[in-house]
């Protein structure tokens, strides 16, 4: 799916760019730094939504380990 600034939040984790779905974490910007969030990868300018429980577990990280990217475009 394509990036949409209204439904996606760009996150940088270990120098790589990912997306968090705002419908999964509507309070992501104000939530506690220790909150666990699922990162969704970007592949060839497309967002890959992770649905598999085992892969979601692998892609779950602490919000404090991430930095937020402000932009209305994916790049």
N, CA, C, O and CB atoms as a CASP TS submission, in Angstrom:
PFRMAT TS
TARGET T0000
AUTHOR 0000-0000-0000
METHOD Language model
MODEL 1
PARENT N/A
ATOM      1  N   UNK     1       0.832  -1.173   0.000  1.00  0.00           N
ATOM      2  CA  UNK     1       0.000   0.000   0.000  1.00  0.00           C
ATOM      3  C   UNK     1       0.875   1.234   0.000  1.00  0.00           C
ATOM      4  O   UNK     1       2.035   1.189   0.410  1.00  0.00           O
ATOM      5  CB  UNK     1      -0.946  -0.001   1.197  1.00  0.00           C
ATOM      6  N   UNK     2       0.322   2.316  -0.454  1.00  0.00           N
ATOM      7  CA  UNK     2       1.060   3.563  -0.536  1.00  0.00           C
ATOM      8  C   UNK     2       1.021   4.302   0.799  1.00  0.00           C
ATOM      9  O   UNK     2       0.108   4.111   1.602  1.00  0.00           O
ATOM     10  CB  UNK     2       0.496   4.445  -1.650  1.00  0.00           C
ATOM     11  N   UNK     3       2.011   5.135   1.019  1.00  0.00           N
ATOM     12  CA  UNK     3       2.089   5.935   2.234  1.00  0.00           C
ATOM     13  C   UNK     3       1.000   6.992   2.254  1.00  0.00           C
ATOM     14  O   UNK     3       0.732   7.651   1.249  1.00  0.00           O
ATOM     15  CB  UNK     3       3.461   6.589   2.357  1.00  0.00           C
ATOM     16  N   UNK     4       0.375   7.144   3.422  1.00  0.00           N
ATOM     17  CA  UNK     4      -0.640   8.166   3.640  1.00  0.00           C
ATOM     18  C   UNK     4      -0.354   8.777   5.006  1.00  0.00           C
ATOM     19  O   UNK     4      -0.444   8.085   6.020  1.00  0.00           O
ATOM     20  CB  UNK     4      -2.108   7.571   3.557  1.00  0.00           C
ATOM     21  N   UNK     5      -0.015  10.047   5.048  1.00  0.00           N
ATOM     22  CA  UNK     5       0.369  10.708   6.300  1.00  0.00           C
ATOM     23  C   UNK     5      -0.766  10.719   7.326  1.00  0.00           C
ATOM     24  O   UNK     5      -0.508  10.908   8.514  1.00  0.00           O
ATOM     25  CB  UNK     5       0.813  12.133   6.016  1.00  0.00           C
ATOM     26  N   UNK     6      -1.994  10.525   6.902  1.00  0.00           N
ATOM     27  CA  UNK     6      -3.125  10.498   7.833  1.00  0.00           C
ATOM     28  C   UNK     6      -3.290   9.138   8.503  1.00  0.00           C
ATOM     29  O   UNK     6      -3.894   9.050   9.572  1.00  0.00           O
ATOM     30  CB  UNK     6      -4.407  10.866   7.107  1.00  0.00           C
ATOM     31  N   UNK     7      -2.769   8.086   7.900  1.00  0.00           N
ATOM     32  CA  UNK     7      -2.950   6.739   8.459  1.00  0.00           C
ATOM     33  C   UNK     7      -1.643   6.055   8.852  1.00  0.00           C
ATOM     34  O   UNK     7      -1.663   4.979   9.450  1.00  0.00           O
ATOM     35  CB  UNK     7      -3.674   5.878   7.467  1.00  0.00           C
ATOM     36  N   UNK     8      -0.508   6.670   8.520  1.00  0.00           N
ATOM     37  CA  UNK     8       0.796   6.079   8.816  1.00  0.00           C
ATOM     38  C   UNK     8       1.695   7.079   9.537  1.00  0.00           C
ATOM     39  O   UNK     8       1.631   8.284   9.293  1.00  0.00           O
ATOM     40  CB  UNK     8       1.471   5.596   7.525  1.00  0.00           C
ATOM     41  N   UNK     9       2.521   6.564  10.416  1.00  0.00           N
ATOM     42  CA  UNK     9       3.559   7.376  11.056  1.00  0.00           C
ATOM     43  C   UNK     9       4.905   6.765  10.697  1.00  0.00           C
ATOM     44  O   UNK     9       5.144   5.583  10.942  1.00  0.00           O
ATOM     45  CB  UNK     9       3.363   7.448  12.621  1.00  0.00           C
ATOM     46  N   UNK    10       5.782   7.577  10.115  1.00  0.00           N
ATOM     47  CA  UNK    10       7.115   7.078   9.773  1.00  0.00           C
ATOM     48  C   UNK    10       7.963   7.023  11.036  1.00  0.00           C
ATOM     49  O   UNK    10       7.948   7.936  11.861  1.00  0.00           O
ATOM     50  CB  UNK    10       7.793   7.975   8.694  1.00  0.00           C
ATOM     51  N   UNK    11       8.706   5.920  11.163  1.00  0.00           N
ATOM     52  CA  UNK    11       9.550   5.690  12.328  1.00  0.00           C
ATOM     53  C   UNK    11      10.913   5.212  11.842  1.00  0.00           C
ATOM     54  O   UNK    11      10.997   4.394  10.926  1.00  0.00           O
ATOM     55  CB  UNK    11       8.902   4.654  13.305  1.00  0.00           C
ATOM     56  N   UNK    12      11.956   5.710  12.440  1.00  0.00           N
ATOM     57  CA  UNK    12      13.291   5.226  12.131  1.00  0.00           C
ATOM     58  C   UNK    12      13.752   4.368  13.307  1.00  0.00           C
ATOM     59  O   UNK    12      13.710   4.785  14.464  1.00  0.00           O
ATOM     60  CB  UNK    12      14.287   6.412  11.856  1.00  0.00           C
ATOM     61  N   UNK    13      14.196   3.151  12.968  1.00  0.00           N
ATOM     62  CA  UNK    13      14.679   2.197  13.973  1.00  0.00           C
ATOM     63  C   UNK    13      15.970   1.585  13.434  1.00  0.00           C
ATOM     64  O   UNK    13      15.988   0.997  12.353  1.00  0.00           O
ATOM     65  CB  UNK    13      13.597   1.080  14.290  1.00  0.00           C
ATOM     66  N   UNK    14      17.037   1.730  14.197  1.00  0.00           N
ATOM     67  CA  UNK    14      18.360   1.247  13.794  1.00  0.00           C
ATOM     68  C   UNK    14      18.705   1.688  12.366  1.00  0.00           C
ATOM     69  O   UNK    14      19.133   0.885  11.537  1.00  0.00           O
ATOM     70  CB  UNK    14      18.420  -0.285  13.900  1.00  0.00           C
ATOM     71  N   UNK    15      18.511   2.956  12.110  1.00  0.00           N
ATOM     72  CA  UNK    15      18.834   3.619  10.835  1.00  0.00           C
ATOM     73  C   UNK    15      17.952   3.214   9.658  1.00  0.00           C
ATOM     74  O   UNK    15      18.177   3.674   8.539  1.00  0.00           O
ATOM     75  CB  UNK    15      20.251   3.338  10.483  1.00  0.00           C
ATOM     76  N   UNK    16      16.955   2.364   9.885  1.00  0.00           N
ATOM     77  CA  UNK    16      16.057   1.936   8.817  1.00  0.00           C
ATOM     78  C   UNK    16      14.696   2.596   9.002  1.00  0.00           C
ATOM     79  O   UNK    16      14.258   2.842  10.126  1.00  0.00           O
ATOM     80  CB  UNK    16      15.917   0.391   8.795  1.00  0.00           C
ATOM     81  N   UNK    17      14.040   2.877   7.892  1.00  0.00           N
ATOM     82  CA  UNK    17      12.734   3.526   7.917  1.00  0.00           C
ATOM     83  C   UNK    17      11.625   2.477   7.901  1.00  0.00           C
ATOM     84  O   UNK    17      11.631   1.553   7.086  1.00  0.00           O
ATOM     85  CB  UNK    17      12.582   4.490   6.723  1.00  0.00           C
ATOM     86  N   UNK    18      10.676   2.642   8.820  1.00  0.00           N
ATOM     87  CA  UNK    18       9.512   1.763   8.935  1.00  0.00           C
ATOM     88  C   UNK    18       8.277   2.631   9.043  1.00  0.00           C
ATOM     89  O   UNK    18       8.366   3.859   9.058  1.00  0.00           O
ATOM     90  CB  UNK    18       9.631   0.802  10.163  1.00  0.00           C
ATOM     91  N   UNK    19       7.118   1.983   9.120  1.00  0.00           N
ATOM     92  CA  UNK    19       5.850   2.677   9.298  1.00  0.00           C
ATOM     93  C   UNK    19       5.092   2.017  10.440  1.00  0.00           C
ATOM     94  O   UNK    19       5.127   0.798  10.612  1.00  0.00           O
ATOM     95  CB  UNK    19       5.009   2.662   7.987  1.00  0.00           C
ATOM     96  N   UNK    20       4.409   2.848  11.213  1.00  0.00           N
ATOM     97  CA  UNK    20       3.469   2.376  12.223  1.00  0.00           C
ATOM     98  C   UNK    20       2.087   2.803  11.751  1.00  0.00           C
ATOM     99  O   UNK    20       1.901   3.932  11.297  1.00  0.00           O
ATOM    100  CB  UNK    20       3.803   2.950  13.666  1.00  0.00           C
ATOM    101  N   UNK    21       1.121   1.898  11.858  1.00  0.00           N
ATOM    102  CA  UNK    21      -0.240   2.224  11.462  1.00  0.00           C
ATOM    103  C   UNK    21      -0.935   2.943  12.613  1.00  0.00           C
ATOM    104  O   UNK    21      -1.016   2.426  13.727  1.00  0.00           O
ATOM    105  CB  UNK    21      -1.022   0.947  11.055  1.00  0.00           C
ATOM    106  N   UNK    22      -1.429   4.133  12.330  1.00  0.00           N
ATOM    107  CA  UNK    22      -2.059   4.943  13.366  1.00  0.00           C
ATOM    108  C   UNK    22      -3.320   4.267  13.911  1.00  0.00           C
ATOM    109  O   UNK    22      -3.669   4.476  15.072  1.00  0.00           O
ATOM    110  CB  UNK    22      -2.401   6.330  12.818  1.00  0.00           C
ATOM    111  N   UNK    23      -4.008   3.463  13.098  1.00  0.00           N
ATOM    112  CA  UNK    23      -5.195   2.774  13.624  1.00  0.00           C
ATOM    113  C   UNK    23      -4.823   1.741  14.695  1.00  0.00           C
ATOM    114  O   UNK    23      -5.662   1.400  15.529  1.00  0.00           O
ATOM    115  CB  UNK    23      -5.955   2.086  12.481  1.00  0.00           C
ATOM    116  N   UNK    24      -3.584   1.239  14.688  1.00  0.00           N
ATOM    117  CA  UNK    24      -3.120   0.314  15.724  1.00  0.00           C
ATOM    118  C   UNK    24      -2.680   1.063  16.980  1.00  0.00           C
ATOM    119  O   UNK    24      -2.804   0.544  18.090  1.00  0.00           O
ATOM    120  CB  UNK    24      -1.966  -0.542  15.194  1.00  0.00           C
ATOM    121  N   UNK    25      -2.168   2.276  16.809  1.00  0.00           N
ATOM    122  CA  UNK    25      -1.641   3.080  17.912  1.00  0.00           C
ATOM    123  C   UNK    25      -2.097   4.530  17.752  1.00  0.00           C
ATOM    124  O   UNK    25      -1.295   5.389  17.384  1.00  0.00           O
ATOM    125  CB  UNK    25      -0.089   2.995  17.966  1.00  0.00           C
ATOM    126  N   UNK    26      -3.375   4.814  18.025  1.00  0.00           N
ATOM    127  CA  UNK    26      -3.885   6.169  17.782  1.00  0.00           C
ATOM    128  C   UNK    26      -3.217   7.253  18.635  1.00  0.00           C
ATOM    129  O   UNK    26      -3.212   8.422  18.248  1.00  0.00           O
ATOM    130  CB  UNK    26      -5.364   6.193  18.033  1.00  0.00           C
ATOM    131  N   UNK    27      -2.661   6.887  19.771  1.00  0.00           N
ATOM    132  CA  UNK    27      -2.005   7.856  20.658  1.00  0.00           C
ATOM    133  C   UNK    27      -0.486   7.730  20.624  1.00  0.00           C
ATOM    134  O   UNK    27       0.182   8.036  21.612  1.00  0.00           O
ATOM    135  CB  UNK    27      -2.500   7.675  22.086  1.00  0.00           C
ATOM    136  N   UNK    28       0.057   7.290  19.517  1.00  0.00           N
ATOM    137  CA  UNK    28       1.491   6.998  19.430  1.00  0.00           C
ATOM    138  C   UNK    28       2.375   8.190  19.791  1.00  0.00           C
ATOM    139  O   UNK    28       3.430   8.009  20.398  1.00  0.00           O
ATOM    140  CB  UNK    28       1.829   6.535  18.037  1.00  0.00           C
ATOM    141  N   UNK    29       1.969   9.380  19.437  1.00  0.00           N
ATOM    142  CA  UNK    29       2.812  10.546  19.693  1.00  0.00           C
ATOM    143  C   UNK    29       2.834  10.950  21.160  1.00  0.00           C
ATOM    144  O   UNK    29       3.790  11.586  21.604  1.00  0.00           O
ATOM    145  CB  UNK    29       2.343  11.707  18.862  1.00  0.00           C
ATOM    146  N   UNK    30       1.810  10.600  21.916  1.00  0.00           N
ATOM    147  CA  UNK    30       1.752  10.996  23.321  1.00  0.00           C
ATOM    148  C   UNK    30       1.857   9.820  24.283  1.00  0.00           C
ATOM    149  O   UNK    30       1.847  10.011  25.499  1.00  0.00           O
ATOM    150  CB  UNK    30       0.478  11.738  23.582  1.00  0.00           C
ATOM    151  N   UNK    31       1.955   8.624  23.757  1.00  0.00           N
ATOM    152  CA  UNK    31       2.020   7.439  24.620  1.00  0.00           C
ATOM    153  C   UNK    31       3.373   7.338  25.323  1.00  0.00           C
ATOM    154  O   UNK    31       4.338   8.008  24.956  1.00  0.00           O
ATOM    155  CB  UNK    31       1.760   6.168  23.800  1.00  0.00           C
ATOM    156  N   UNK    32       3.413   6.503  26.320  1.00  0.00           N
ATOM    157  CA  UNK    32       4.609   6.266  27.118  1.00  0.00           C
ATOM    158  C   UNK    32       5.759   5.763  26.248  1.00  0.00           C
ATOM    159  O   UNK    32       5.543   5.009  25.299  1.00  0.00           O
ATOM    160  CB  UNK    32       4.312   5.261  28.234  1.00  0.00           C
ATOM    161  N   UNK    33       6.962   6.178  26.570  1.00  0.00           N
ATOM    162  CA  UNK    33       8.152   5.783  25.793  1.00  0.00           C
ATOM    163  C   UNK    33       8.411   4.282  25.849  1.00  0.00           C
ATOM    164  O   UNK    33       9.088   3.742  24.974  1.00  0.00           O
ATOM    165  CB  UNK    33       9.382   6.527  26.303  1.00  0.00           C
ATOM    166  N   UNK    34       7.885   3.604  26.859  1.00  0.00           N
ATOM    167  CA  UNK    34       8.103   2.167  27.000  1.00  0.00           C
ATOM    168  C   UNK    34       7.067   1.323  26.264  1.00  0.00           C
ATOM    169  O   UNK    34       7.108   0.094  26.330  1.00  0.00           O
ATOM    170  CB  UNK    34       8.100   1.800  28.453  1.00  0.00           C
ATOM    171  N   UNK    35       6.142   1.973  25.564  1.00  0.00           N
ATOM    172  CA  UNK    35       5.114   1.231  24.823  1.00  0.00           C
ATOM    173  C   UNK    35       5.768   0.385  23.733  1.00  0.00           C
ATOM    174  O   UNK    35       6.722   0.810  23.082  1.00  0.00           O
ATOM    175  CB  UNK    35       4.071   2.203  24.203  1.00  0.00           C
ATOM    176  N   UNK    36       5.240  -0.803  23.554  1.00  0.00           N
ATOM    177  CA  UNK    36       5.705  -1.704  22.507  1.00  0.00           C
ATOM    178  C   UNK    36       4.892  -1.442  21.247  1.00  0.00           C
ATOM    179  O   UNK    36       3.663  -1.402  21.295  1.00  0.00           O
ATOM    180  CB  UNK    36       5.588  -3.196  22.949  1.00  0.00           C
ATOM    181  N   UNK    37       5.579  -1.262  20.116  1.00  0.00           N
ATOM    182  CA  UNK    37       4.907  -0.980  18.850  1.00  0.00           C
ATOM    183  C   UNK    37       5.396  -1.940  17.775  1.00  0.00           C
ATOM    184  O   UNK    37       6.517  -2.444  17.835  1.00  0.00           O
ATOM    185  CB  UNK    37       5.146   0.481  18.416  1.00  0.00           C
ATOM    186  N   UNK    38       4.544  -2.180  16.802  1.00  0.00           N
ATOM    187  CA  UNK    38       4.885  -3.060  15.679  1.00  0.00           C
ATOM    188  C   UNK    38       5.313  -2.197  14.500  1.00  0.00           C
ATOM    189  O   UNK    38       4.584  -1.301  14.074  1.00  0.00           O
ATOM    190  CB  UNK    38       3.678  -3.981  15.289  1.00  0.00           C
ATOM    191  N   UNK    39       6.499  -2.476  13.980  1.00  0.00           N
ATOM    192  CA  UNK    39       7.017  -1.767  12.822  1.00  0.00           C
ATOM    193  C   UNK    39       6.674  -2.542  11.556  1.00  0.00           C
ATOM    194  O   UNK    39       6.807  -3.765  11.506  1.00  0.00           O
ATOM    195  CB  UNK    39       8.543  -1.559  12.941  1.00  0.00           C
ATOM    196  N   UNK    40       6.235  -1.818  10.544  1.00  0.00           N
ATOM    197  CA  UNK    40       5.902  -2.423   9.256  1.00  0.00           C
ATOM    198  C   UNK    40       6.933  -1.959   8.241  1.00  0.00           C
ATOM    199  O   UNK    40       7.164  -0.757   8.104  1.00  0.00           O
ATOM    200  CB  UNK    40       4.449  -2.046   8.800  1.00  0.00           C
ATOM    201  N   UNK    41       7.552  -2.879   7.533  1.00  0.00           N
ATOM    202  CA  UNK    41       8.634  -2.521   6.608  1.00  0.00           C
ATOM    203  C   UNK    41       8.145  -1.836   5.341  1.00  0.00           C
ATOM    204  O   UNK    41       6.974  -1.904   4.967  1.00  0.00           O
ATOM    205  CB  UNK    41       9.408  -3.750   6.235  1.00  0.00           C
ATOM    206  N   UNK    42       9.090  -1.181   4.706  1.00  0.00           N
ATOM    207  CA  UNK    42       8.864  -0.530   3.420  1.00  0.00           C
ATOM    208  C   UNK    42       9.714  -1.272   2.395  1.00  0.00           C
ATOM    209  O   UNK    42      10.910  -1.479   2.595  1.00  0.00           O
ATOM    210  CB  UNK    42       9.220   1.013   3.467  1.00  0.00           C
ATOM    211  N   UNK    43       9.089  -1.663   1.313  1.00  0.00           N
ATOM    212  CA  UNK    43       9.789  -2.406   0.267  1.00  0.00           C
ATOM    213  C   UNK    43       9.442  -1.781  -1.074  1.00  0.00           C
ATOM    214  O   UNK    43       8.283  -1.775  -1.486  1.00  0.00           O
ATOM    215  CB  UNK    43       9.411  -3.924   0.293  1.00  0.00           C
ATOM    216  N   UNK    44      10.457  -1.256  -1.750  1.00  0.00           N
ATOM    217  CA  UNK    44      10.273  -0.615  -3.061  1.00  0.00           C
ATOM    218  C   UNK    44       9.171   0.443  -3.012  1.00  0.00           C
ATOM    219  O   UNK    44       8.280   0.461  -3.861  1.00  0.00           O
ATOM    220  CB  UNK    44       9.939  -1.669  -4.129  1.00  0.00           C
ATOM    221  N   UNK    45       9.240   1.315  -2.022  1.00  0.00           N
ATOM    222  CA  UNK    45       8.290   2.423  -1.828  1.00  0.00           C
ATOM    223  C   UNK    45       6.866   1.969  -1.516  1.00  0.00           C
ATOM    224  O   UNK    45       5.923   2.746  -1.667  1.00  0.00           O
ATOM    225  CB  UNK    45       8.267   3.286  -3.056  1.00  0.00           C
ATOM    226  N   UNK    46       6.702   0.732  -1.089  1.00  0.00           N
ATOM    227  CA  UNK    46       5.398   0.221  -0.683  1.00  0.00           C
ATOM    228  C   UNK    46       5.479  -0.236   0.757  1.00  0.00           C
ATOM    229  O   UNK    46       6.500  -0.773   1.188  1.00  0.00           O
ATOM    230  CB  UNK    46       4.933  -0.935  -1.603  1.00  0.00           C
ATOM    231  N   UNK    47       4.411  -0.026   1.499  1.00  0.00           N
ATOM    232  CA  UNK    47       4.344  -0.445   2.895  1.00  0.00           C
ATOM    233  C   UNK    47       3.803  -1.865   2.947  1.00  0.00           C
ATOM    234  O   UNK    47       2.795  -2.186   2.318  1.00  0.00           O
ATOM    235  CB  UNK    47       3.457   0.523   3.736  1.00  0.00           C
ATOM    236  N   UNK    48       4.484  -2.701   3.702  1.00  0.00           N
ATOM    237  CA  UNK    48       4.062  -4.089   3.868  1.00  0.00           C
ATOM    238  C   UNK    48       3.433  -4.216   5.249  1.00  0.00           C
ATOM    239  O   UNK    48       4.132  -4.122   6.258  1.00  0.00           O
ATOM    240  CB  UNK    48       5.267  -5.088   3.692  1.00  0.00           C
ATOM    241  N   UNK    49       2.121  -4.429   5.304  1.00  0.00           N
ATOM    242  CA  UNK    49       1.439  -4.561   6.590  1.00  0.00           C
ATOM    243  C   UNK    49       1.625  -5.980   7.109  1.00  0.00           C
ATOM    244  O   UNK    49       1.225  -6.955   6.472  1.00  0.00           O
ATOM    245  CB  UNK    49      -0.073  -4.214   6.462  1.00  0.00           C
ATOM    246  N   UNK    50       2.235  -6.068   8.271  1.00  0.00           N
ATOM    247  CA  UNK    50       2.504  -7.362   8.895  1.00  0.00           C
ATOM    248  C   UNK    50       1.233  -7.843   9.599  1.00  0.00           C
ATOM    249  O   UNK    50       0.698  -7.155  10.469  1.00  0.00           O
ATOM    250  CB  UNK    50       3.700  -7.264   9.903  1.00  0.00           C
ATOM    251  N   UNK    51       0.758  -9.029   9.215  1.00  0.00           N
ATOM    252  CA  UNK    51      -0.443  -9.581   9.844  1.00  0.00           C
ATOM    253  C   UNK    51      -0.164 -10.881  10.592  1.00  0.00           C
ATOM    254  O   UNK    51      -0.917 -11.248  11.495  1.00  0.00           O
ATOM    255  CB  UNK    51      -1.513  -9.817   8.798  1.00  0.00           C
ATOM    256  N   UNK    52       0.885 -11.566  10.237  1.00  0.00           N
ATOM    257  CA  UNK    52       1.224 -12.825  10.888  1.00  0.00           C
ATOM    258  C   UNK    52       1.629 -12.568  12.345  1.00  0.00           C
ATOM    259  O   UNK    52       2.515 -11.750  12.592  1.00  0.00           O
ATOM    260  CB  UNK    52       2.364 -13.544  10.122  1.00  0.00           C
ATOM    261  N   UNK    53       1.004 -13.244  13.312  1.00  0.00           N
ATOM    262  CA  UNK    53       1.348 -13.031  14.721  1.00  0.00           C
ATOM    263  C   UNK    53       2.829 -13.280  15.037  1.00  0.00           C
ATOM    264  O   UNK    53       3.418 -12.553  15.837  1.00  0.00           O
ATOM    265  CB  UNK    53       0.499 -13.928  15.583  1.00  0.00           C
ATOM    266  N   UNK    54       3.418 -14.278  14.429  1.00  0.00           N
ATOM    267  CA  UNK    54       4.827 -14.572  14.720  1.00  0.00           C
ATOM    268  C   UNK    54       5.751 -13.494  14.155  1.00  0.00           C
ATOM    269  O   UNK    54       6.739 -13.131  14.794  1.00  0.00           O
ATOM    270  CB  UNK    54       5.214 -15.941  14.148  1.00  0.00           C
ATOM    271  N   UNK    55       5.442 -12.983  12.971  1.00  0.00           N
ATOM    272  CA  UNK    55       6.254 -11.919  12.384  1.00  0.00           C
ATOM    273  C   UNK    55       6.023 -10.608  13.136  1.00  0.00           C
ATOM    274  O   UNK    55       6.959  -9.837  13.345  1.00  0.00           O
ATOM    275  CB  UNK    55       5.925 -11.747  10.880  1.00  0.00           C
ATOM    276  N   UNK    56       4.777 -10.356  13.540  1.00  0.00           N
ATOM    277  CA  UNK    56       4.482  -9.156  14.337  1.00  0.00           C
ATOM    278  C   UNK    56       5.300  -9.165  15.624  1.00  0.00           C
ATOM    279  O   UNK    56       5.798  -8.126  16.056  1.00  0.00           O
ATOM    280  CB  UNK    56       2.969  -9.071  14.664  1.00  0.00           C
ATOM    281  N   UNK    57       5.433 -10.323  16.224  1.00  0.00           N
ATOM    282  CA  UNK    57       6.223 -10.429  17.451  1.00  0.00           C
ATOM    283  C   UNK    57       7.685 -10.064  17.181  1.00  0.00           C
ATOM    284  O   UNK    57       8.316  -9.375  17.983  1.00  0.00           O
ATOM    285  CB  UNK    57       6.125 -11.857  18.034  1.00  0.00           C
ATOM    286  N   UNK    58       8.214 -10.526  16.057  1.00  0.00           N
ATOM    287  CA  UNK    58       9.590 -10.204  15.684  1.00  0.00           C
ATOM    288  C   UNK    58       9.779  -8.719  15.391  1.00  0.00           C
ATOM    289  O   UNK    58      10.860  -8.175  15.618  1.00  0.00           O
ATOM    290  CB  UNK    58      10.000 -11.018  14.476  1.00  0.00           C
ATOM    291  N   UNK    59       8.739  -8.064  14.890  1.00  0.00           N
ATOM    292  CA  UNK    59       8.821  -6.662  14.504  1.00  0.00           C
ATOM    293  C   UNK    59       8.350  -5.708  15.605  1.00  0.00           C
ATOM    294  O   UNK    59       8.165  -4.516  15.359  1.00  0.00           O
ATOM    295  CB  UNK    59       8.007  -6.434  13.261  1.00  0.00           C
ATOM    296  N   UNK    60       8.157  -6.228  16.806  1.00  0.00           N
ATOM    297  CA  UNK    60       7.728  -5.397  17.929  1.00  0.00           C
ATOM    298  C   UNK    60       8.948  -4.851  18.652  1.00  0.00           C
ATOM    299  O   UNK    60       9.853  -5.598  19.026  1.00  0.00           O
ATOM    300  CB  UNK    60       6.832  -6.199  18.903  1.00  0.00           C
ATOM    301  N   UNK    61       8.958  -3.526  18.844  1.00  0.00           N
ATOM    302  CA  UNK    61      10.076  -2.845  19.491  1.00  0.00           C
ATOM    303  C   UNK    61       9.539  -1.830  20.497  1.00  0.00           C
ATOM    304  O   UNK    61       8.350  -1.512  20.506  1.00  0.00           O
ATOM    305  CB  UNK    61      10.984  -2.150  18.440  1.00  0.00           C
ATOM    306  N   UNK    62      10.421  -1.341  21.324  1.00  0.00           N
ATOM    307  CA  UNK    62      10.070  -0.315  22.297  1.00  0.00           C
ATOM    308  C   UNK    62      10.082   1.047  21.609  1.00  0.00           C
ATOM    309  O   UNK    62      11.010   1.370  20.868  1.00  0.00           O
ATOM    310  CB  UNK    62      11.048  -0.334  23.508  1.00  0.00           C
ATOM    311  N   UNK    63       9.055   1.834  21.857  1.00  0.00           N
ATOM    312  CA  UNK    63       8.950   3.158  21.239  1.00  0.00           C
ATOM    313  C   UNK    63      10.185   4.012  21.552  1.00  0.00           C
ATOM    314  O   UNK    63      10.607   4.807  20.713  1.00  0.00           O
ATOM    315  CB  UNK    63       7.674   3.873  21.724  1.00  0.00           C
ATOM    316  N   UNK    64      10.760   3.863  22.729  1.00  0.00           N
ATOM    317  CA  UNK    64      11.926   4.663  23.129  1.00  0.00           C
ATOM    318  C   UNK    64      13.136   4.405  22.235  1.00  0.00           C
ATOM    319  O   UNK    64      14.028   5.249  22.155  1.00  0.00           O
ATOM    320  CB  UNK    64      12.291   4.368  24.579  1.00  0.00           C
ATOM    321  N   UNK    65      13.185   3.268  21.568  1.00  0.00           N
ATOM    322  CA  UNK    65      14.308   2.926  20.691  1.00  0.00           C
ATOM    323  C   UNK    65      14.141   3.480  19.277  1.00  0.00           C
ATOM    324  O   UNK    65      14.990   3.251  18.416  1.00  0.00           O
ATOM    325  CB  UNK    65      14.473   1.422  20.628  1.00  0.00           C
ATOM    326  N   UNK    66      13.057   4.202  19.038  1.00  0.00           N
ATOM    327  CA  UNK    66      12.734   4.710  17.712  1.00  0.00           C
ATOM    328  C   UNK    66      12.773   6.235  17.692  1.00  0.00           C
ATOM    329  O   UNK    66      12.691   6.893  18.729  1.00  0.00           O
ATOM    330  CB  UNK    66      11.358   4.208  17.268  1.00  0.00           C
ATOM    331  N   UNK    67      12.901   6.773  16.488  1.00  0.00           N
ATOM    332  CA  UNK    67      12.750   8.211  16.312  1.00  0.00           C
ATOM    333  C   UNK    67      11.661   8.443  15.268  1.00  0.00           C
ATOM    334  O   UNK    67      11.526   7.687  14.306  1.00  0.00           O
ATOM    335  CB  UNK    67      14.105   8.883  15.883  1.00  0.00           C
ATOM    336  N   UNK    68      10.902   9.488  15.479  1.00  0.00           N
ATOM    337  CA  UNK    68       9.782   9.797  14.597  1.00  0.00           C
ATOM    338  C   UNK    68      10.240  10.704  13.469  1.00  0.00           C
ATOM    339  O   UNK    68      11.043  11.614  13.674  1.00  0.00           O
ATOM    340  CB  UNK    68       8.636  10.454  15.380  1.00  0.00           C
ATOM    341  N   UNK    69       9.730  10.449  12.293  1.00  0.00           N
ATOM    342  CA  UNK    69      10.051  11.231  11.105  1.00  0.00           C
ATOM    343  C   UNK    69       8.813  12.036  10.726  1.00  0.00           C
ATOM    344  O   UNK    69       7.726  11.479  10.572  1.00  0.00           O
ATOM    345  CB  UNK    69      10.518  10.313   9.920  1.00  0.00           C
ATOM    346  N   UNK    70       8.981  13.339  10.578  1.00  0.00           N
ATOM    347  CA  UNK    70       7.880  14.193  10.145  1.00  0.00           C
ATOM    348  C   UNK    70       8.004  14.480   8.660  1.00  0.00           C
ATOM    349  O   UNK    70       8.975  15.083   8.201  1.00  0.00           O
ATOM    350  CB  UNK    70       7.853  15.507  10.948  1.00  0.00           C
ATOM    351  N   UNK    71       7.009  14.038   7.929  1.00  0.00           N
ATOM    352  CA  UNK    71       6.977  14.308   6.502  1.00  0.00           C
ATOM    353  C   UNK    71       5.666  13.770   5.949  1.00  0.00           C
ATOM    354  O   UNK    71       5.107  12.810   6.478  1.00  0.00           O
ATOM    355  CB  UNK    71       8.202  13.674   5.773  1.00  0.00           C
ATOM    356  N   UNK    72       5.191  14.381   4.904  1.00  0.00           N
ATOM    357  CA  UNK    72       3.963  13.920   4.280  1.00  0.00           C
ATOM    358  C   UNK    72       4.214  12.956   3.136  1.00  0.00           C
ATOM    359  O   UNK    72       3.278  12.464   2.506  1.00  0.00           O
ATOM    360  CB  UNK    72       3.172  15.090   3.786  1.00  0.00           C
ATOM    361  N   UNK    73       5.506  12.687   2.869  1.00  0.00           N
ATOM    362  CA  UNK    73       5.864  11.726   1.824  1.00  0.00           C
ATOM    363  C   UNK    73       6.686  10.603   2.436  1.00  0.00           C
ATOM    364  O   UNK    73       7.261  10.762   3.513  1.00  0.00           O
ATOM    365  CB  UNK    73       6.649  12.416   0.673  1.00  0.00           C
ATOM    366  N   UNK    74       6.739   9.497   1.766  1.00  0.00           N
ATOM    367  CA  UNK    74       7.478   8.347   2.281  1.00  0.00           C
ATOM    368  C   UNK    74       8.966   8.567   2.264  1.00  0.00           C
ATOM    369  O   UNK    74       9.664   8.087   3.157  1.00  0.00           O
ATOM    370  CB  UNK    74       7.148   7.120   1.490  1.00  0.00           C
ATOM    371  N   UNK    75       9.474   9.270   1.287  1.00  0.00           N
ATOM    372  CA  UNK    75      10.922   9.475   1.177  1.00  0.00           C
ATOM    373  C   UNK    75      11.414  10.563   2.076  1.00  0.00           C
ATOM    374  O   UNK    75      12.610  10.853   2.096  1.00  0.00           O
ATOM    375  CB  UNK    75      11.300   9.793  -0.232  1.00  0.00           C
TER
END
